[in-house]
Amino acid sequence: MREYEYVSVDYKKREVIMVGFGISEHREIIDDYAARGYRYVDSIITEVDSNARIRKIDLVFEKDA
């Protein structure tokens, strides 16, 4: 049996002005969960704005229960 953990990443608070501006918060979260024995599975877009920009995602992790 597997145990799943979902972590919400909110990009709404960040106003991206420059084209190509990157956000790396998700990498830190993935590294943190990997160090705790979780495996990164996927991301799910949970919110977009009116210009089709991603505003929120859920990162999905799993580990053996």
N, C-alpha and C positions, 0 to 999 in steps of 0.2 A: 504494500500500500504506500502511496505517496502523500506527502503533505505539501500544500501550496500556500504561497504567501504572495500578496498583491501589494505593490507600493505605488502610490499615486505621485506623479511628478507634475507640478503645476507651473506652466510657462506663462500664465496670464499676467503675472506681476512684472514680467520683463517686457519692456517695449523695445522691439527690435527696430532700430532706425537704419542701420547699414545693411545692405544686401550681403549675404554670405556670413553674417554674424553667427557664430556657433555657440552652443551651450553644451557643457560637458558634465553637468550634474548627474546625468544618468550613468555615466561611467563610474563615478565614485560610488554610487549605490550598488551597481553590479559587482564591483570589486569587494565592497563590504559584505554583501551577501555570500559571495564565493568564499570569502575567508571564514564564514560561519557554516560552510558545508552545503550551501544551496547551489543549485544549477540554474542559470538564466534560461528561461524557456521562450519567452516572446514578449512583445509589447502590444498593447491594445490602445488605439486612439479612442479617448472617451469624450473629447470636446474639441471642436474647431470653431474659428470665428467666421464672420461673414465673408472674409476674403480667403477662406479655405486654409488658413494657417492653423497648425496644431497648437492647441492651448493646454490640453491635459492628456497625459497618457498614464496607463497602468503598466508597470513592469511586472512580469509574472516569473516567479521562482518556484523551484520544487526541490524536495529532498525526501529521502526514504523516511517514513514515519517509524 
